[in-house]
Amino acid sequence: MGADLPAGSGLSVGEAAGEGAAAGNVALAAAEAAGQVRTLALNDASGIVPLARDFTRQALYDWGWLPASTADRRAAAEDVLLVVSELVTNACLHAEGPESLRVACDGKVLRLEVTDRSGGEPAPRTPHRAGRPGGHGMFIVQRLCLDWGVARTEEDGREGSGKAVWAELAAPA
């Protein structure tokens, strides 16, 4: 299953994931230098989605996104929390459960990464049917984010043992 790319992007799924991962590594390095990276282990946790949202909400408070002083800043924070919910829920439903959540902010972009052990790739359902229940998670992620993708992870030196689904949102102005 592959991800749908924005019209006119001219990129394959692999190219898009590679470019996003490379750009994410630069953003992640800047965020680490600024001390704005948080990681939450989710293995065997109960109430994973609320736990992930609360963890992310606390990071947003610590980094000055919250409390929001304007409606636009409040909407930006709510978008982040919604994307976290969708990524973690997707891992719960389709990928043997999430292993971790990483939240990083370099001042311009906030990057979310949810890792799991599954080899499958999330993709927005096409065609998207707004009136039907379910199947909206990756469509929501695609609509709210600057970019998103999948990066393969290695565990114990073995390739293909899992992935990180990442999404990037613009920091509020």
N, CA, C and O of each residue as an XYZ file, in Angstrom:
692
protein
N       0.841     -1.168      0.000
C       0.000      0.000      0.000
C       0.884      1.229      0.000
O       1.770      1.322      0.849
N       0.695      2.171     -0.899
C       1.513      3.373     -0.969
C       0.712      4.592     -0.590
O      -0.518      4.573     -0.583
N       1.425      5.647     -0.278
C       0.780      6.893      0.093
C       0.445      7.686     -1.149
O       1.210      7.677     -2.113
N      -0.684      8.372     -1.146
C      -1.019      9.279     -2.224
C      -0.208     10.542     -2.019
O      -0.122     11.066     -0.908
N       0.384     11.024     -3.099
C       1.170     12.242     -3.023
C       0.367     13.403     -3.566
O      -0.546     13.199     -4.367
N       0.688     14.628     -3.146
C      -0.023     15.776     -3.660
C       0.090     15.841     -5.181
O       1.132     15.509     -5.747
N      -0.969     16.262     -5.825
C      -0.970     16.351     -7.278
C       0.155     17.243     -7.745
O       0.397     18.307     -7.176
N       0.842     16.803     -8.787
C       1.909     17.600     -9.357
C       3.224     17.505     -8.625
O       4.163     18.224     -8.968
N       3.330     16.642     -7.625
C       4.583     16.561     -6.880
C       5.679     15.921     -7.701
O       6.854     16.232     -7.509
N       5.319     15.027     -8.619
C       6.311     14.382     -9.455
C       7.208     13.417     -8.702
O       8.231     12.993     -9.241
N       6.867     13.063     -7.496
C       7.696     12.181     -6.687
C       7.022     10.840     -6.492
O       5.797     10.747     -6.417
N       7.829      9.817     -6.413
C       7.306      8.519     -6.019
C       7.206      8.498     -4.507
O       7.760      9.362     -3.827
N       6.500      7.512     -3.982
C       6.374      7.400     -2.530
C       7.756      7.283     -1.887
O       8.026      7.947     -0.886
N       8.621      6.459     -2.440
C       9.963      6.285     -1.874
C      10.767      7.565     -1.893
O      11.458      7.878     -0.923
N      10.685      8.332     -3.012
C      11.408      9.586     -3.087
C      10.871     10.580     -2.071
O      11.638     11.287     -1.418
N       9.547     10.633     -1.940
C       8.947     11.560     -0.990
C       9.344     11.204      0.429
O       9.672     12.088      1.221
N       9.318      9.926      0.762
C       9.701      9.508      2.112
C      11.163      9.821      2.360
O      11.529     10.264      3.448
N      11.999      9.594      1.363
C      13.429      9.868      1.521
C      13.709     11.336      1.697
O      14.496     11.711      2.567
N      13.080     12.192      0.883
C      13.295     13.622      1.004
C      12.770     14.145      2.325
O      13.431     14.949      2.983
N      11.580     13.695      2.722
C      11.020     14.141      3.992
C      11.854     13.680      5.164
O      12.038     14.414      6.135
N      12.360     12.455      5.072
C      13.201     11.935      6.141
C      14.489     12.723      6.228
O      14.954     13.023      7.327
N      15.086     13.070      5.075
C      16.327     13.838      5.082
C      16.092     15.231      5.656
O      16.868     15.698      6.490
N      15.028     15.893      5.217
C      14.702     17.210      5.746
C      14.376     17.113      7.235
O      14.735     17.991      8.019
N      13.694     16.037      7.609
C      13.363     15.827      9.017
C      14.595     15.652      9.875
O      14.620     16.091     11.024
N      15.633     15.006      9.324
C      16.872     14.840     10.081
C      17.519     16.188     10.363
O      18.059     16.395     11.450
N      17.473     17.118      9.394
C      18.011     18.457      9.595
C      17.191     19.181     10.661
O      17.747     19.778     11.583
N      15.858     19.123     10.527
C      14.979     19.762     11.504
C      15.166     19.142     12.887
O      15.155     19.845     13.897
N      15.337     17.817     12.925
C      15.521     17.132     14.197
C      16.823     17.563     14.859
O      16.862     17.754     16.075
N      17.886     17.719     14.082
C      19.167     18.173     14.637
C      19.031     19.573     15.230
O      19.565     19.848     16.305
N      18.310     20.465     14.528
C      18.089     21.812     15.038
C      17.252     21.772     16.312
O      17.524     22.509     17.260
N      16.238     20.915     16.336
C      15.388     20.800     17.524
C      16.178     20.252     18.704
O      16.031     20.723     19.832
N      17.017     19.252     18.438
C      17.843     18.695     19.515
C      18.781     19.750     20.076
O      18.979     19.827     21.289
N      19.367     20.570     19.192
C      20.269     21.627     19.638
C      19.528     22.627     20.523
O      20.102     23.180     21.461
N      18.248     22.857     20.219
C      17.438     23.782     21.006
C      16.804     23.112     22.222
O      16.118     23.772     23.003
N      17.024     21.812     22.389
C      16.445     21.089     23.515
C      14.951     20.868     23.378
O      14.252     20.707     24.379
N      14.448     20.859     22.137
C      13.021     20.724     21.929
C      12.679     19.402     21.241
O      12.058     19.374     20.179
N      13.100     18.320     21.871
C      12.758     16.976     21.408
C      12.287     16.185     22.618
O      12.943     16.177     23.660
N      11.164     15.532     22.476
C      10.632     14.681     23.542
C      10.300     13.322     22.948
O       9.796     13.233     21.829
N      10.583     12.270     23.694
C      10.256     10.919     23.248
C       9.498     10.203     24.357
O       9.877     10.260     25.526
N       8.425      9.531     23.969
C       7.585      8.787     24.902
C       7.514      7.335     24.455
O       7.101      7.048     23.331
N       7.915      6.418     25.332
C       7.769      4.989     25.044
C       6.307      4.609     25.218
O       5.675      4.967     26.212
N       5.775      3.881     24.240
C       4.361      3.505     24.278
C       4.151      2.001     24.386
O       3.008      1.549     24.451
N       5.217      1.220     24.407
C       5.087     -0.236     24.511
C       4.302     -0.613     25.750
O       4.612     -0.165     26.854
N       3.302     -1.426     25.565
C       2.525     -1.992     26.665
C       1.862     -0.958     27.573
O       1.466     -1.289     28.691
N       1.736      0.271     27.118
C       1.046      1.289     27.909
C      -0.456      1.125     27.708
O      -0.909      0.651     26.666
N      -1.214      1.523     28.717
C      -2.668      1.507     28.544
C      -3.120      2.939     28.299
O      -2.454      3.887     28.715
N      -4.241      3.092     27.630
C      -4.727      4.426     27.305
C      -3.739      5.181     26.435
O      -3.431      6.343     26.698
N      -3.245      4.523     25.403
C      -2.144      5.056     24.602
C      -2.495      6.379     23.929
O      -1.683      7.303     23.959
N      -3.657      6.500     23.331
C      -3.982      7.728     22.596
C      -4.079      8.925     23.550
O      -3.454      9.950     23.276
N      -4.831      8.846     24.658
C      -4.838      9.989     25.587
C      -3.447     10.265     26.178
O      -3.082     11.422     26.384
N      -2.687      9.225     26.445
C      -1.328      9.396     26.961
C      -0.478     10.179     25.966
O       0.238     11.100     26.358
N      -0.548      9.824     24.682
C       0.224     10.510     23.644
C      -0.222     11.970     23.500
O       0.610     12.863     23.337
N      -1.526     12.204     23.562
C      -2.029     13.581     23.469
C      -1.574     14.419     24.666
O      -1.143     15.559     24.493
N      -1.668     13.863     25.877
C      -1.242     14.597     27.077
C       0.252     14.902     27.032
O       0.675     16.002     27.388
N       1.047     13.935     26.595
C       2.498     14.114     26.466
C       2.798     15.250     25.482
O       3.631     16.116     25.750
N       2.111     15.230     24.350
C       2.324     16.266     23.331
C       1.828     17.618     23.818
O       2.487     18.634     23.594
N       0.686     17.646     24.477
C       0.144     18.895     25.016
C       1.143     19.528     25.994
O       1.345     20.742     25.977
N       1.762     18.708     26.839
C       2.744     19.244     27.787
C       3.948     19.837     27.054
O       4.461     20.883     27.449
N       4.396     19.177     25.996
C       5.505     19.720     25.195
C       5.099     21.071     24.591
O       5.898     22.008     24.572
N       3.865     21.170     24.100
C       3.396     22.428     23.517
C       3.362     23.545     24.562
O       3.680     24.693     24.253
N       2.982     23.215     25.785
C       3.036     24.205     26.875
C       4.476     24.610     27.144
O       4.781     25.798     27.256
N       5.362     23.626     27.249
C       6.764     23.905     27.565
C       7.440     24.738     26.489
O       8.347     25.517     26.783
N       7.004     24.581     25.240
C       7.624     25.286     24.115
C       6.894     26.567     23.734
O       7.252     27.205     22.744
N       5.872     26.960     24.506
C       5.205     28.230     24.302
C       4.081     28.251     23.277
O       3.571     29.322     22.948
N       3.682     27.081     22.763
C       2.544     27.033     21.841
C       1.253     27.243     22.616
O       0.293     27.810     22.092
N       1.230     26.796     23.837
C       0.074     26.908     24.716
C       0.503     27.593     26.005
O       1.656     27.419     26.400
N      -0.336     28.354     26.682
C      -1.688     28.668     26.246
C      -1.644     29.561     25.008
O      -0.765     30.411     24.867
N      -2.585     29.355     24.141
C      -2.624     30.074     22.873
C      -3.189     31.474     23.074
O      -4.220     31.656     23.722
N      -2.495     32.463     22.506
C      -2.932     33.852     22.662
C      -3.899     34.291     21.574
O      -4.567     35.315     21.717
N      -3.983     33.525     20.479
C      -4.894     33.872     19.387
C      -5.622     32.617     18.920
O      -5.236     31.494     19.247
N      -6.673     32.832     18.154
C      -7.424     31.698     17.604
C      -6.545     30.882     16.657
O      -6.651     29.656     16.631
N      -5.684     31.533     15.883
C      -4.802     30.804     14.965
C      -3.814     29.929     15.720
O      -3.553     28.797     15.311
N      -3.264     30.435     16.812
C      -2.318     29.645     17.612
C      -3.035     28.466     18.279
O      -2.480     27.372     18.378
N      -4.265     28.696     18.732
C      -5.065     27.629     19.340
C      -5.369     26.550     18.300
O      -5.281     25.358     18.592
N      -5.725     26.975     17.089
C      -6.006     26.025     16.007
C      -4.756     25.221     15.653
O      -4.851     24.021     15.393
N      -3.594     25.859     15.639
C      -2.345     25.148     15.333
C      -2.081     24.062     16.376
O      -1.709     22.943     16.023
N      -2.269     24.385     17.651
C      -2.058     23.397     18.714
C      -3.077     22.269     18.615
O      -2.723     21.104     18.799
N      -4.330     22.591     18.328
C      -5.357     21.559     18.180
C      -5.068     20.646     16.993
O      -5.322     19.443     17.049
N      -4.531     21.228     15.911
C      -4.145     20.405     14.759
C      -3.062     19.409     15.142
O      -3.117     18.247     14.737
N      -2.077     19.852     15.919
C      -0.999     18.955     16.362
C      -1.582     17.808     17.176
O      -1.233     16.649     16.951
N      -2.454     18.116     18.105
C      -3.033     17.078     18.957
C      -3.894     16.112     18.156
O      -3.905     14.915     18.444
N      -4.613     16.607     17.160
C      -5.414     15.739     16.301
C      -4.518     14.815     15.480
O      -4.812     13.626     15.357
N      -3.440     15.336     14.923
C      -2.523     14.503     14.135
C      -1.875     13.438     15.018
O      -1.730     12.294     14.586
N      -1.482     13.787     16.244
C      -0.934     12.786     17.166
C      -1.959     11.677     17.384
O      -1.620     10.495     17.320
N      -3.200     12.051     17.637
C      -4.254     11.051     17.851
C      -4.398     10.138     16.649
O      -4.508      8.921     16.805
N      -4.399     10.702     15.463
C      -4.578      9.902     14.250
C      -3.404      8.964     14.012
O      -3.609      7.800     13.667
N      -2.175      9.446     14.188
C      -0.998      8.597     13.960
C      -0.934      7.451     14.969
O      -0.654      6.310     14.601
N      -1.193      7.754     16.229
C      -1.139      6.716     17.268
C      -2.291      5.727     17.087
O      -2.096      4.520     17.228
N      -3.480      6.225     16.779
C      -4.622      5.337     16.546
C      -4.354      4.427     15.365
O      -4.665      3.237     15.420
N      -3.784      4.962     14.298
C      -3.460      4.155     13.124
C      -2.507      3.019     13.496
O      -2.684      1.883     13.055
N      -1.498      3.331     14.310
C      -0.553      2.296     14.740
C      -1.255      1.239     15.593
O      -0.936      0.053     15.507
N      -2.208      1.671     16.411
C      -2.962      0.717     17.236
C      -3.826     -0.202     16.369
O      -3.893     -1.407     16.613
N      -4.475      0.359     15.373
C      -5.417     -0.402     14.563
C      -4.771     -1.234     13.462
O      -5.278     -2.301     13.117
N      -3.672     -0.766     12.915
C      -3.145     -1.384     11.706
C      -1.694     -1.846     11.793
O      -1.172     -2.370     10.808
N      -1.027     -1.676     12.925
C       0.415     -1.929     12.936
C       0.938     -2.548     14.227
O       2.029     -2.185     14.666
N       0.218     -3.449     14.840
C       0.690     -4.132     16.051
C       0.930     -3.185     17.223
O       1.568     -3.574     18.201
N       0.438     -1.965     17.148
C       0.592     -0.988     18.218
C       1.851     -0.159     18.083
O       2.843     -0.620     17.518
N       1.820      1.065     18.598
C       2.982      1.945     18.511
C       4.046      1.578     19.540
O       3.737      1.083     20.624
N       5.292      1.828     19.185
C       6.397      1.640     20.124
C       6.771      2.939     20.816
O       7.036      2.956     22.018
N       6.792      4.041     20.046
C       7.178      5.311     20.643
C       6.584      6.477     19.866
O       6.160      6.340     18.719
N       6.568      7.626     20.531
C       6.170      8.894     19.939
C       7.313      9.863     20.173
O       7.794     10.012     21.297
N       7.746     10.522     19.107
C       8.762     11.568     19.231
C       8.131     12.858     18.746
O       7.490     12.895     17.695
N       8.320     13.924     19.527
C       7.836     15.253     19.185
C       9.050     16.168     19.180
O       9.778     16.248     20.169
N       9.267     16.861     18.062
C      10.422     17.748     17.938
C       9.997     19.047     17.283
O       9.182     19.046     16.360
N      10.548     20.156     17.758
C      10.225     21.462     17.191
C      11.501     22.266     17.039
O      12.251     22.449     17.998
N      11.746     22.749     15.812
C      12.931     23.572     15.564
C      12.597     25.061     15.521
O      13.436     25.867     15.119
N      11.396     25.432     15.925
C      10.970     26.820     15.911
C      10.099     27.160     14.721
O       9.251     28.048     14.808
N      10.295     26.461     13.599
C       9.508     26.706     12.394
C       8.574     25.539     12.084
O       7.466     25.732     11.583
N       9.032     24.333     12.386
C       8.289     23.118     12.056
C       8.245     22.210     13.275
O       9.246     22.032     13.968
N       7.075     21.640     13.528
C       6.938     20.630     14.564
C       6.829     19.287     13.855
O       6.002     19.119     12.959
N       7.667     18.330     14.256
C       7.689     17.006     13.628
C       7.217     15.980     14.641
O       7.690     15.941     15.777
N       6.287     15.157     14.217
C       5.772     14.050     15.013
C       6.231     12.760     14.357
O       6.180     12.640     13.132
N       6.675     11.798     15.145
C       7.061     10.485     14.627
C       6.495      9.414     15.539
O       6.706      9.442     16.751
N       5.775      8.471     14.952
C       5.248      7.328     15.690
C       5.905      6.088     15.097
O       5.756      5.806     13.908
N       6.632      5.349     15.933
C       7.292      4.135     15.454
C       6.468      2.909     15.814
O       5.752      2.882     16.815
N       6.595      1.887     14.958
C       5.958      0.596     15.219
C       6.785     -0.489     14.546
O       7.760     -0.194     13.854
N       6.400     -1.736     14.745
C       7.156     -2.876     14.208
C       6.592     -3.405     12.890
O       7.108     -4.383     12.349
N       5.565     -2.788     12.380
C       4.898     -3.284     11.182
C       5.611     -2.836      9.906
O       6.213     -1.764      9.850
N       5.527     -3.682      8.893
C       6.104     -3.340      7.604
C       5.145     -2.626      6.680
O       5.565     -2.091      5.654
N       3.855     -2.604      7.017
C       2.857     -1.968      6.154
C       3.012     -0.464      6.133
O       3.625      0.124      7.024
N       2.444      0.159      5.096
C       2.504      1.611      4.979
C       1.100      2.200      5.013
O       0.199      1.705      4.335
N       0.913      3.257      5.802
C      -0.389      3.909      5.820
C      -0.609      4.687      4.532
O       0.345      5.134      3.896
N      -1.848      4.842      4.157
C      -2.201      5.628      2.973
C      -3.613      6.153      3.136
O      -4.479      5.455      3.661
N      -3.853      7.379      2.691
C      -5.231      7.869      2.706
C      -6.085      6.989      1.799
O      -5.646      6.592      0.719
N      -7.295      6.687      2.233
C      -8.192      5.905      1.387
C      -8.639      6.756      0.212
O      -9.043      7.907      0.371
N      -8.558      6.171     -0.951
C      -9.030      6.878     -2.131
C     -10.025      5.995     -2.861
O      -9.776      4.800     -3.021
N     -11.118      6.534     -3.299
C     -11.489      7.925     -3.056
C     -11.945      8.105     -1.610
O     -12.505      7.198     -0.994
N     -11.687      9.307     -1.086
C     -12.110      9.621      0.272
C     -13.616      9.827      0.277
O     -14.140     10.601     -0.525
N     -14.305      9.151      1.161
C     -15.761      9.275      1.269
C     -16.103      9.883      2.620
O     -16.209      9.183      3.627
N     -16.270     11.191      2.621
C     -16.468     11.938      3.860
C     -17.669     11.478      4.662
O     -17.654     11.571      5.889
N     -18.713     10.983      4.003
C     -19.928     10.601      4.703
C     -19.887      9.233      5.354
O     -20.832      8.860      6.050
N     -18.829      8.479      5.151
C     -18.743      7.129      5.715
C     -17.907      7.117      6.990
O     -16.946      7.877      7.115
N     -18.270      6.262      7.927
C     -17.474      6.182      9.149
C     -16.138      5.489      8.885
O     -16.045      4.594      8.045
N     -15.120      5.910      9.602
C     -13.811      5.273      9.511
C     -13.058      5.629      8.248
O     -13.636      6.110      7.273
N     -11.754      5.385      8.282
C     -10.922      5.590      7.115
C     -10.515      7.025      6.857
O     -10.080      7.353      5.753
N     -10.647      7.889      7.856
C     -10.343      9.303      7.645
C      -8.978      9.713      8.202
O      -8.513     10.818      7.922
N      -8.334      8.854      8.975
C      -7.119      9.227      9.698
C      -6.018      9.800      8.838
O      -5.569     10.919      9.088
N      -5.569      9.073      7.834
C      -4.454      9.559      7.025
C      -4.903     10.683      6.096
O      -4.081     11.506      5.693
N      -6.173     10.736      5.750
C      -6.691     11.867      4.984
C      -6.574     13.141      5.825
O      -6.169     14.189      5.321
N      -6.927     13.044      7.094
C      -6.804     14.191      8.009
C      -5.342     14.605      8.134
O      -5.021     15.791      8.056
N      -4.461     13.636      8.327
C      -3.026     13.930      8.437
C      -2.548     14.641      7.173
O      -1.856     15.656      7.250
N      -2.915     14.111      6.027
C      -2.499     14.693      4.754
C      -2.987     16.143      4.622
O      -2.252     17.003      4.136
N      -4.213     16.409      5.051
C      -4.784     17.748      4.910
C      -4.198     18.756      5.897
O      -4.058     19.931      5.556
N      -3.856     18.329      7.104
C      -3.396     19.260      8.131
C      -1.896     19.522      8.114
O      -1.436     20.529      8.653
N      -1.143     18.636      7.510
C       0.314     18.704      7.622
C       0.974     19.327      6.403
O       0.442     19.297      5.293
N       2.155     19.896      6.644
C       2.983     20.379      5.547
C       3.444     19.206      4.699
O       3.482     19.285      3.471
N       3.793     18.114      5.373
C       4.291     16.916      4.712
C       4.158     15.757      5.686
O       4.062     15.959      6.897
N       4.154     14.556      5.156
C       4.153     13.353      5.990
C       4.746     12.224      5.166
O       4.828     12.305      3.940
N       5.156     11.174      5.855
C       5.711     10.038      5.135
C       6.056      8.899      6.072
O       5.671      8.882      7.241
N       6.793      7.948      5.521
C       7.179      6.753      6.250
C       8.681      6.567      6.093
O       9.205      6.652      4.982
N       9.365      6.320      7.176
C      10.787      6.004      7.142
C      10.971      4.627      7.760
O      10.488      4.377      8.864
N      11.644      3.755      7.084
C      11.925      2.416      7.610
C      12.908      2.518      8.765
O      13.823      3.342      8.745
N      12.711      1.675      9.770
C      13.620      1.637     10.915
C      14.325      0.295     10.950
O      13.833     -0.696     10.412
N      15.466      0.278     11.581
C      16.202     -0.966     11.767
C      16.222     -1.291     13.253
O      16.415     -0.418     14.099
N      16.024     -2.534     13.538
C      16.047     -3.003     14.926
C      17.067     -4.123     15.015
O      17.005     -5.087     14.253
N      17.988     -4.002     15.925
C      19.027     -5.010     16.105
C      19.782     -5.273     14.804
O      20.169     -6.408     14.527
N      19.993     -4.211     13.997
C      20.760     -4.341     12.778
C      20.033     -4.989     11.621
O      20.632     -5.192     10.565
N      18.743     -5.325     11.783
C      17.989     -5.958     10.702
C      17.168     -4.901      9.984
O      16.499     -4.083     10.616
N      17.224     -4.924      8.659
C      16.377     -4.010      7.905
C      14.951     -4.542      7.857
O      14.711     -5.737      8.027
N      14.016     -3.636      7.622
C      12.628     -4.035      7.419
C      11.898     -4.467      8.671
O      10.876     -5.148      8.585
N      12.399     -4.086      9.830
C      11.764     -4.550     11.055
C      10.734     -3.574     11.602
O      10.142     -3.830     12.651
N      10.510     -2.474     10.921
C       9.508     -1.534     11.401
C       9.583     -0.230     10.643
O      10.258     -0.116      9.620
N       8.865      0.762     11.176
C       8.824      2.051     10.494
C       8.534      3.161     11.485
O       8.109      2.928     12.616
N       8.779      4.365     11.021
C       8.348      5.574     11.716
C       7.452      6.325     10.746
O       7.874      6.672      9.643
N       6.233      6.571     11.151
C       5.336      7.408     10.363
C       5.503      8.812     10.925
O       5.253      9.052     12.106
N       5.925      9.735     10.070
C       6.207     11.089     10.510
C       5.268     12.081      9.841
O       4.750     11.839      8.751
N       5.064     13.195     10.518
C       4.239     14.269      9.983
C       4.823     15.581     10.492
O       5.287     15.674     11.629
N       4.788     16.590      9.627
C       5.314     17.898      9.993
C       4.239     18.967      9.838
O       3.522     19.022      8.839
N       4.151     19.814     10.861
C       3.191     20.914     10.880
C       3.957     22.205     11.101
O       4.998     22.221     11.757
N       3.430     23.283     10.547
C       4.069     24.585     10.711
C       3.844     25.094     12.136
O       2.754     24.971     12.694
N       4.899     25.667     12.703
C       4.777     26.301     14.000
C       3.949     27.575     13.832
O       4.020     28.219     12.785
N       3.169     27.945     14.841
C       2.370     29.168     14.706
C       3.265     30.391     14.588
O       4.340     30.455     15.185
N       2.799     31.364     13.803
C       3.569     32.596     13.586
C       3.497     33.492     14.803
O       4.083     34.574     14.809
